[in-house]
């Protein structure tokens, strides 16, 4: 029997992109003929995203959905998705199209061919968007990545990349210690404490603007820095 990839899609008010993401995931042919399941967690969207998700849930038996009655954050969505995971590998797919779902196969290939238990992407961070957040983002990511590498003894290239693939054994035995965006940093820290079988690859990245719905703010970096330090010691 072919192995399976569980694709977790946290969603919060992504009416402009969520349907495109779902369609791309449905059409995606996985490397090595992996089967797939798509686990969509709606974080109490109010813009019509929920109705789009429900329409696809009815059509495809490999799409599983959870609908939260209260907005609790992206980290919380990933936590509660664990109970639906039945694949051999787990990957997170944002619903905003900043990342290209076709790149999922890059991470899957490394996990299978190189026997890696944790694979993380890295991005080219340049952007033409005129906003103070984007001017400081590259510096902040570099500082966070350096801090992680020094504290954990690894050589991660981009600790803030949202494409992260885990073996299910690793995924079910890490416990992120946050509910919002900083959860992403916590699970990376927990994963690299669990395994040295780490792979990396470059992935496509097209940062959207706040006008287009970007939700990260400058204070995420502060919480991420705190999370990286705290997770190192317990």
Secondary structure, DSSP 4 states (H G I P E B T S, - for coil): ---EEEEEEEESS-TTTHHHHHHHHHHPPPGGG-EEEEEEEE----SSHHHHHHHHHHH-TTEEEEE-SS---HHHHHHHHGGG--SSEEEE--SSSSS-GGGHHHHHHHHHHTT-SEEEEE---------HHHHHHHHHHHHHHHHHHHHHT---S-TT-S-EEEEHHHHTT---S-SSTTHHHHHHHHHHHH-S-EEEEE----PPPTTTT----THHHHHHHHHHHHHHH-
